[in-house]
Amino acid sequence: MINWRMMRYRLEYLVFQTLVCVVRSLPLRESVKLAKGLAFVIHRCLPRKMTRYHVAAENLRTAFGEELSEKEIDETIYQMWTHLFRMIVEIIQLPRKLHRGNIFDVLDFDYPPELITALCSGRPVILLSGHYGNWEIAVSVFGLFGFPMGVVARELDNPYLNKWFAQFRQHTGHRAMAKSGGYDDMVATIERRGHLALLGDQDAGKRGLFVNFFGKPASTFKSIALLALEYRAYICVGYARRLPDDFEQNQWIKFEMGCEELIDATKCVSKDPVGELTQQFTSSLEKAIRKSPEQYFWVHRRWKSQPRVREKKKRQAEPIAEKRAA
């Protein structure tokens, strides 16, 4: 009996490996043109329902309100797809284009000196980012500098693609960890005073902790703050955003690798430390995204879950509403 799912996975992997071969053979400028061409097809040719256009547009309206016109929203979504395909191209090129000898040619660093102190302190560090900029490059750089981490990521449905990306993340000394079911592995790493790298900007469901993200409550995972508090960890809210192209001066792409904020969990004295830390790193991530909104993946339903209204408050509000109506 034919396993059609595995056939589909093999076909997807064949298409991906074909793209890998093409990208590796192209000059830099041509590979950028390829990414822009694929973005044009996604944005201009495919049905908007298929590309989740309306989700991205609504997210941008929620985040920026009247700051962006409908034309600017459309352009931001197009630039988002361009960024995503360029990121895929950069991941394919990265093992050959980025090494210890040219790190400072590829990256401009914007981080406090305390970050290096934290990484060498013997205490665990949680490198936290979002689906912003080229987060894979940010993680790779830490490996090249000799700071191996447990890289937490959702496993891809396609096992062949999942293996390829796991090997990519491990080529600079990191260890891949599954987001689903990998909590024990995360705890074991941080107990050994190891470092973790993960993304913390997806909807955490109704059981998540609601904190403000672009001024609107968004369900956020509590586990990051809980780990930091229990194991006295630092939280580094970092990013690697692409800078404007300058093909005449640069041999490859140029990025700014920054630390928006270094949070020391031991200095949190709030009565609600989990809520305080979660809001703090979420606000820091928002600040980073505002620098280059087109490099954020807006198609995620970040505000999908809504805070529950307590029944008591709801019952109290109903008579008031009835009186006003009368």
C-alpha positions in Angstrom: 0.0 0.0 0.0 1.4 3.4 -1.0 2.1 5.8 1.8 1.0 9.1 0.1 2.1 11.2 3.0 5.7 10.0 2.8 5.6 10.4 -1.0 4.6 14.1 -0.5 7.3 14.6 2.1 9.9 13.2 -0.4 8.6 15.4 -3.1 8.8 18.5 -0.9 12.3 17.5 0.1 13.3 17.1 -3.5 12.0 20.5 -4.4 13.8 22.0 -1.4 17.1 20.3 -2.3 16.7 21.6 -5.9 16.3 25.1 -4.4 19.5 24.5 -2.3 21.5 23.5 -5.4 20.2 26.5 -7.3 20.9 29.0 -4.5 24.4 27.6 -3.9 25.3 28.0 -7.6 24.0 31.6 -7.9 26.0 34.8 -7.4 24.9 36.9 -4.5 22.9 39.5 -6.4 21.1 36.8 -8.5 20.1 34.9 -5.3 18.6 38.1 -3.9 16.6 38.5 -7.2 15.4 34.9 -6.9 14.1 35.6 -3.4 12.3 38.7 -4.6 10.8 36.9 -7.5 9.4 34.1 -5.2 8.0 36.8 -2.9 6.3 38.5 -5.9 4.7 35.2 -6.8 3.4 34.6 -3.3 2.2 38.1 -2.8 0.8 39.1 -6.2 -0.1 35.8 -7.9 -1.5 33.4 -5.3 -5.0 33.7 -3.7 -4.8 35.9 -0.5 -6.6 33.3 1.5 -3.8 30.8 0.7 -1.1 33.3 1.8 -2.9 34.4 5.0 -2.8 38.0 3.7 -5.8 39.0 5.7 -4.3 37.7 9.0 -1.1 39.6 8.3 -3.0 42.8 7.4 -5.1 42.6 10.6 -2.1 42.0 12.7 -0.4 45.1 11.3 -3.5 47.2 11.9 -3.6 45.9 15.5 0.0 46.7 16.1 0.3 50.1 14.4 -3.3 51.4 14.1 -3.4 54.5 12.0 0.3 54.8 11.7 0.1 52.7 8.5 -2.1 53.3 5.5 -3.6 50.3 3.6 -1.0 50.9 0.9 1.8 50.8 3.5 0.3 47.6 5.0 0.3 45.9 1.6 3.9 47.0 1.0 5.0 45.7 4.4 3.4 42.3 3.7 5.2 42.1 0.4 8.5 43.1 2.1 7.8 40.4 4.7 7.7 37.7 2.1 10.8 39.1 0.5 12.5 38.9 3.8 11.4 35.3 4.4 12.7 34.1 1.1 15.9 36.0 1.6 16.3 34.4 5.0 15.9 30.9 3.4 18.6 31.8 0.9 20.9 33.1 3.6 20.4 29.9 5.7 21.5 27.9 2.7 24.5 30.1 2.1 25.5 30.6 5.7 27.8 27.6 6.3 30.1 28.9 3.4 29.6 32.6 3.9 29.9 33.1 7.7 32.9 31.9 9.7 35.1 33.1 12.5 37.4 35.0 10.1 34.7 37.3 8.7 32.2 37.7 11.6 32.9 41.4 12.0 32.6 41.9 8.2 29.1 40.4 8.2 27.8 41.7 11.5 27.5 45.0 13.3 27.2 44.3 17.0 25.0 46.3 19.4 25.0 44.7 22.8 26.0 45.7 26.3 29.3 44.5 27.7 27.3 42.8 30.5 26.1 40.2 28.0 29.6 38.6 27.7 29.9 38.8 31.5 26.6 36.9 31.8 27.6 34.2 29.3 30.8 33.6 31.2 29.2 33.9 34.7 28.5 30.3 35.2 24.8 31.1 35.3 22.4 30.0 32.5 21.4 32.4 29.8 18.2 32.2 27.8 18.7 33.7 24.4 15.2 34.8 23.5 14.0 36.2 20.2 11.0 36.0 17.9 10.2 35.3 14.3 12.1 38.5 13.4 15.1 39.2 11.3 17.3 36.2 10.7 17.1 34.4 14.0 19.1 31.4 12.7 22.1 33.6 12.0 21.9 35.0 15.5 22.1 31.5 17.0 24.9 30.4 14.7 27.1 33.4 15.8 27.0 32.3 19.4 28.2 28.9 18.4 31.1 30.4 16.4 32.1 32.4 19.5 32.2 29.2 21.5 28.9 29.4 23.4 27.0 26.2 22.5 23.3 26.2 23.3 20.3 24.0 23.3 18.2 25.3 20.4 14.5 24.9 21.0 12.3 24.7 17.9 9.1 23.1 16.7 9.7 19.9 14.8 8.7 20.2 11.1 6.0 17.7 9.9 8.3 16.7 7.1 11.0 14.4 8.7 13.5 15.0 5.9 13.3 18.8 6.2 13.3 18.5 9.9 16.6 16.5 9.8 18.1 19.1 7.4 17.3 22.0 9.7 18.4 20.1 12.8 21.8 19.4 11.2 22.1 23.0 10.1 21.5 24.3 13.7 24.0 21.8 15.1 26.9 22.6 12.6 28.2 25.4 14.9 28.1 23.2 18.0 24.5 23.6 19.2 22.1 20.9 20.1 18.6 20.7 18.6 15.7 20.3 21.1 12.1 19.7 20.2 9.7 22.3 21.4 6.9 19.8 21.9 7.8 17.3 24.6 11.3 18.7 25.1 10.7 20.6 28.4 12.6 18.0 30.4 15.6 18.3 28.0 15.4 22.1 28.5 15.4 21.8 32.3 18.3 19.3 32.2 20.4 21.8 30.1 19.7 24.8 32.3 20.3 22.7 35.5 23.8 22.1 34.1 24.1 25.9 33.8 23.9 25.5 30.0 22.3 28.1 27.7 19.1 27.9 25.7 18.0 29.6 22.5 14.3 29.9 21.7 11.6 32.0 20.2 9.0 33.4 22.5 6.5 35.3 20.3 3.7 32.8 19.5 0.2 32.5 21.0 0.3 30.4 24.1 -3.4 29.6 24.2 -6.0 30.3 26.8 -3.7 29.1 29.6 -0.9 31.5 28.7 -0.1 34.6 30.5 -1.6 37.7 28.9 0.8 40.7 28.6 0.7 43.7 26.3 2.3 43.3 22.9 1.9 46.4 20.7 -0.6 47.7 23.3 -2.9 44.7 23.1 -3.1 41.6 25.5 -1.3 38.6 23.9 -1.2 35.1 25.4 2.5 34.4 26.2 4.3 31.3 27.5 5.0 31.5 31.3 7.7 28.8 31.1 10.4 31.3 30.1 10.0 33.4 33.2 9.5 30.4 35.4 12.8 28.8 34.2 14.6 32.1 34.7 13.3 32.6 38.2 13.9 29.0 39.4 17.4 28.7 38.0 18.6 32.3 38.4 19.0 32.7 34.6 19.6 35.8 32.5 17.2 36.5 29.7 18.8 38.1 26.6 16.3 39.5 24.2 18.2 39.5 21.0 17.9 39.8 17.2 19.8 39.8 14.0 18.1 42.2 11.5 19.2 42.6 7.9 20.8 46.0 7.1 20.4 47.8 3.7 22.2 46.1 0.9 25.6 47.4 -0.2 26.9 44.9 -2.8 29.8 47.2 -3.7 31.3 47.3 -0.2 30.1 44.0 1.3 31.0 40.5 0.2 27.8 39.1 1.6 24.7 40.4 3.5 25.2 42.8 6.4 23.3 42.3 9.7 22.9 44.1 13.0 23.1 41.7 15.8 21.7 43.3 18.9 20.7 42.7 22.5 17.6 44.8 23.1 17.7 44.0 26.8 19.6 41.8 29.3 17.2 40.8 32.1 18.6 39.5 35.4 15.9 37.4 36.9 17.5 37.6 40.4 16.9 41.4 40.5 13.1 41.1 40.0 11.4 42.2 43.2 7.8 42.4 41.9 5.0 40.8 43.8 4.2 39.1 40.5 7.7 38.2 39.2 6.4 35.9 36.4 4.1 38.6 35.0 6.8 41.2 35.4 9.5 39.2 33.5 7.1 38.1 30.8 6.0 41.7 30.2 9.5 42.9 30.2 10.9 40.5 27.6 7.7 40.9 25.4 8.1 44.7 25.5 11.8 44.4 24.6 10.9 42.2 21.6 8.4 44.7 20.5 11.0 47.5 20.6 13.3 45.4 18.4 10.5 44.6 15.8 9.7 48.3 15.5 13.1 48.9 14.1 12.3 46.8 11.0 8.6 45.7 11.0 8.9 44.2 7.5 11.3 41.6 8.9 8.7 40.2 11.3 6.5 37.2 10.3 3.1 38.8 10.7 1.1 35.8 9.5 1.1 34.2 12.9 -2.1 34.7 14.9 -0.3 36.4 17.8 -3.6 37.7 19.3 -5.6 34.6 18.6 -6.4 33.9 22.3 -8.5 36.4 24.2 -8.3 37.0 28.0 -11.1 35.3 29.9 -13.6 37.6 31.6 -14.3 36.5 35.1 -17.9 35.4 35.6 -18.4 37.6 38.7 -17.3 40.8 36.8 -19.5 39.7 33.9 -22.6 39.3 36.1 -21.9 42.7 37.7 -21.7 44.3 34.3 -24.9 42.9 33.0 -27.3 44.8 35.4 -25.4 48.0 34.8 -25.8 47.6 31.0 -29.5 46.8 31.5 -30.1 50.0 33.6 -28.3 52.1 31.0 -30.5 50.6 28.3 -33.7 51.3 30.3 
